[in-house]
């Protein structure tokens, strides 16, 4: 609850309450029985009354969107890869990779809404600087179908599976079928705890054919193939390069924490428009030091392998997707990273 409240507070402060952006969005909080009406009333009291209709609470438990496919048996979980990850975790992967697009497409038809762009945020997703433009107008005006903020290097998990799909696609579409972009296991995976996707793109027949391949083969369940690599493979293969965008102007944080509350995977990446970037990083480092995240007192070694601070030129971060003007390319961003996030000097493997 504390993380979600912090994420919502920063979302309202640094985006929704700026220039009345809240009027253009609905914030859906999807859960599986974790919250109730009193929780949403508590959140509404935190923000101005005129925003009360912005938040909706949706319980996915016992719905078609949160259950095993009919051809799988939960009793087989011990035989699946990484059985320590429970069925709920695997439902979550399937939701973000596939079922979420079905949900919004179906409510558009049933209720008459016209949701076009879907922005995902996790409860650990934090906006740390003001965003003064409208994300969705920006995407629409420039014809973008997909946008992301950071790279996570884990595409090796899907490379062979996607190769198998290539043969499958050519049987359906013929030898003329080809992907828009080749990728390898060492390419950038779009760190999709924050992204914006065009619903119309994800519901095209070609995208749906690829997503149903992943679903019918049960890769999310049997192999614990995550939604990051599934979604990235879809975008690399079927989205034109000029319709992919990487936002680098606002400061963003997402970390997965270990049992001691220290980052084990993730990033705090400052935006090139953030005037308080230096202070943001300085204060975050101080917090990590006070929590002994850099040093394990029992061994005098770093307790989080790879946790480090870097300063990167924006021209080196997904250069074909950041759509920067020439005078912006020499600007730098500060990052605190844990794991294989936004690795430097990756060339075209940085999501170019």
Order of alpha helices (4+ residues) and beta strands (2+ residues): alpha-beta-alpha-beta-alpha-alpha-beta-beta-alpha-beta-beta-alpha-beta-beta-alpha-alpha-alpha-alpha-beta-beta-beta-alpha-beta-beta
